[in-house]
Amino acid sequence: MSIRFATVAALCFASTTLFAQTGAKPTDPQIAHIAYTAGELDIAAAKQALEKSKNAEVRSFAEDMVRDHTAVNKQALDLVKKLHVTPEDNDTSRALTTAATAKRGELAKLSGAAFDTAYVENEVAFHKTVDNALETTLIPSASNAELKSLLQTGLKIFQGHEQHAEHVAASLK
């Protein structure tokens, strides 16, 4: 995991921890924005991998990321429309965006096996960060039962992504 991503991942954890420490928990609109943002960022990373990688296993993983995150984000958009909720930008979603943008910049400079390894290692770290935030802060803080259910479904999918990324990372060594 790159130092830059590790630092921003720590900021994301700090943001979710701050909610817990202050007694304030993220609101459903903030939670919706964090979850949607995480999905969009992973779609962007996967599209970069599809442009750069020639490795069949990496490409297959990236295709799965595009497909799964697009599907979950569509469900999220449908739910916020149904509930008449406007997702609200917040420190956690901004930190995730900043980290992902920086990482895509780093990855853009790589090619071949170096790109594949860095991309997949980042996917492992990214999914660990998001999975932890879902488990410890976002799901417990969600007030709306439908949002909570969608987040729980997303967590199961994303935990599978984390395991898949770990498997691909091991195959690249």
Contacts in CASP RR format, 6 or more apart in sequence:
PFRMAT RR
TARGET T0000
AUTHOR 0000-0000-0000
METHOD contacts of the structure
MODEL  1
MSIRFATVAALCFASTTLFAQTGAKPTDPQIAHIAYTAGELDIAAAKQAL
EKSKNAEVRSFAEDMVRDHTAVNKQALDLVKKLHVTPEDNDTSRALTTAA
TAKRGELAKLSGAAFDTAYVENEVAFHKTVDNALETTLIPSASNAELKSL
LQTGLKIFQGHEQHAEHVAASLK
1 9 0 8 1.000
1 121 0 8 1.000
1 122 0 8 1.000
1 124 0 8 1.000
1 125 0 8 1.000
2 103 0 8 1.000
2 106 0 8 1.000
2 118 0 8 1.000
2 122 0 8 1.000
4 99 0 8 1.000
4 102 0 8 1.000
4 103 0 8 1.000
4 106 0 8 1.000
5 99 0 8 1.000
5 102 0 8 1.000
5 103 0 8 1.000
5 122 0 8 1.000
5 125 0 8 1.000
5 126 0 8 1.000
6 125 0 8 1.000
8 95 0 8 1.000
8 96 0 8 1.000
8 98 0 8 1.000
8 99 0 8 1.000
8 102 0 8 1.000
9 99 0 8 1.000
9 125 0 8 1.000
9 126 0 8 1.000
9 129 0 8 1.000
11 95 0 8 1.000
11 99 0 8 1.000
12 92 0 8 1.000
12 95 0 8 1.000
12 96 0 8 1.000
12 99 0 8 1.000
12 129 0 8 1.000
12 133 0 8 1.000
13 129 0 8 1.000
13 132 0 8 1.000
13 133 0 8 1.000
15 90 0 8 1.000
15 91 0 8 1.000
15 92 0 8 1.000
15 95 0 8 1.000
16 26 0 8 1.000
16 92 0 8 1.000
16 133 0 8 1.000
16 136 0 8 1.000
16 137 0 8 1.000
16 138 0 8 1.000
17 137 0 8 1.000
19 25 0 8 1.000
19 26 0 8 1.000
19 137 0 8 1.000
19 141 0 8 1.000
20 136 0 8 1.000
20 137 0 8 1.000
25 137 0 8 1.000
25 140 0 8 1.000
25 141 0 8 1.000
26 34 0 8 1.000
26 90 0 8 1.000
26 92 0 8 1.000
26 137 0 8 1.000
26 138 0 8 1.000
26 141 0 8 1.000
27 88 0 8 1.000
27 143 0 8 1.000
28 83 0 8 1.000
28 85 0 8 1.000
28 142 0 8 1.000
28 143 0 8 1.000
28 144 0 8 1.000
28 147 0 8 1.000
29 85 0 8 1.000
29 86 0 8 1.000
29 87 0 8 1.000
29 88 0 8 1.000
30 87 0 8 1.000
30 88 0 8 1.000
30 90 0 8 1.000
30 92 0 8 1.000
30 93 0 8 1.000
31 138 0 8 1.000
31 141 0 8 1.000
31 142 0 8 1.000
31 147 0 8 1.000
31 151 0 8 1.000
32 76 0 8 1.000
32 79 0 8 1.000
32 80 0 8 1.000
32 85 0 8 1.000
32 87 0 8 1.000
32 88 0 8 1.000
32 147 0 8 1.000
33 87 0 8 1.000
33 88 0 8 1.000
33 89 0 8 1.000
33 90 0 8 1.000
33 93 0 8 1.000
34 90 0 8 1.000
34 92 0 8 1.000
34 93 0 8 1.000
34 96 0 8 1.000
34 133 0 8 1.000
34 138 0 8 1.000
35 76 0 8 1.000
35 134 0 8 1.000
35 138 0 8 1.000
35 150 0 8 1.000
35 151 0 8 1.000
35 154 0 8 1.000
36 73 0 8 1.000
36 76 0 8 1.000
36 77 0 8 1.000
36 87 0 8 1.000
37 93 0 8 1.000
37 96 0 8 1.000
37 97 0 8 1.000
38 93 0 8 1.000
38 96 0 8 1.000
38 126 0 8 1.000
38 130 0 8 1.000
39 69 0 8 1.000
39 72 0 8 1.000
39 73 0 8 1.000
40 69 0 8 1.000
40 73 0 8 1.000
41 96 0 8 1.000
41 97 0 8 1.000
41 100 0 8 1.000
41 126 0 8 1.000
42 65 0 8 1.000
42 69 0 8 1.000
42 123 0 8 1.000
42 126 0 8 1.000
43 65 0 8 1.000
43 66 0 8 1.000
43 69 0 8 1.000
43 70 0 8 1.000
43 73 0 8 1.000
44 100 0 8 1.000
44 104 0 8 1.000
45 62 0 8 1.000
45 65 0 8 1.000
45 100 0 8 1.000
45 103 0 8 1.000
45 104 0 8 1.000
45 107 0 8 1.000
45 119 0 8 1.000
45 122 0 8 1.000
45 123 0 8 1.000
45 126 0 8 1.000
46 61 0 8 1.000
46 62 0 8 1.000
46 63 0 8 1.000
46 65 0 8 1.000
46 66 0 8 1.000
46 69 0 8 1.000
47 62 0 8 1.000
47 66 0 8 1.000
48 104 0 8 1.000
48 107 0 8 1.000
48 108 0 8 1.000
48 119 0 8 1.000
49 58 0 8 1.000
49 59 0 8 1.000
49 61 0 8 1.000
49 62 0 8 1.000
49 115 0 8 1.000
49 116 0 8 1.000
49 119 0 8 1.000
50 59 0 8 1.000
50 62 0 8 1.000
50 63 0 8 1.000
50 66 0 8 1.000
52 107 0 8 1.000
52 108 0 8 1.000
52 110 0 8 1.000
52 111 0 8 1.000
52 112 0 8 1.000
52 115 0 8 1.000
52 119 0 8 1.000
53 59 0 8 1.000
53 62 0 8 1.000
53 112 0 8 1.000
53 115 0 8 1.000
53 116 0 8 1.000
53 119 0 8 1.000
54 112 0 8 1.000
55 112 0 8 1.000
55 113 0 8 1.000
55 116 0 8 1.000
55 172 0 8 1.000
57 168 0 8 1.000
57 171 0 8 1.000
57 172 0 8 1.000
58 116 0 8 1.000
58 119 0 8 1.000
58 120 0 8 1.000
58 168 0 8 1.000
58 172 0 8 1.000
61 120 0 8 1.000
61 123 0 8 1.000
61 164 0 8 1.000
61 165 0 8 1.000
61 168 0 8 1.000
62 119 0 8 1.000
64 161 0 8 1.000
64 164 0 8 1.000
65 123 0 8 1.000
65 161 0 8 1.000
68 157 0 8 1.000
68 161 0 8 1.000
72 150 0 8 1.000
72 153 0 8 1.000
72 154 0 8 1.000
72 157 0 8 1.000
75 150 0 8 1.000
76 150 0 8 1.000
79 146 0 8 1.000
79 147 0 8 1.000
79 150 0 8 1.000
80 86 0 8 1.000
80 87 0 8 1.000
82 146 0 8 1.000
83 144 0 8 1.000
83 146 0 8 1.000
83 147 0 8 1.000
85 144 0 8 1.000
92 133 0 8 1.000
96 130 0 8 1.000
100 126 0 8 1.000
103 122 0 8 1.000
106 118 0 8 1.000
107 115 0 8 1.000
107 118 0 8 1.000
107 119 0 8 1.000
107 122 0 8 1.000
110 118 0 8 1.000
113 172 0 8 1.000
116 172 0 8 1.000
117 169 0 8 1.000
117 172 0 8 1.000
120 165 0 8 1.000
120 168 0 8 1.000
120 169 0 8 1.000
120 172 0 8 1.000
121 169 0 8 1.000
123 161 0 8 1.000
123 165 0 8 1.000
123 168 0 8 1.000
124 162 0 8 1.000
124 165 0 8 1.000
124 166 0 8 1.000
124 169 0 8 1.000
127 158 0 8 1.000
127 159 0 8 1.000
127 161 0 8 1.000
127 162 0 8 1.000
127 165 0 8 1.000
128 162 0 8 1.000
130 158 0 8 1.000
131 155 0 8 1.000
131 158 0 8 1.000
131 159 0 8 1.000
131 162 0 8 1.000
134 151 0 8 1.000
134 154 0 8 1.000
134 155 0 8 1.000
134 158 0 8 1.000
135 155 0 8 1.000
138 151 0 8 1.000
139 148 0 8 1.000
139 151 0 8 1.000
139 152 0 8 1.000
139 155 0 8 1.000
142 148 0 8 1.000
142 151 0 8 1.000
END
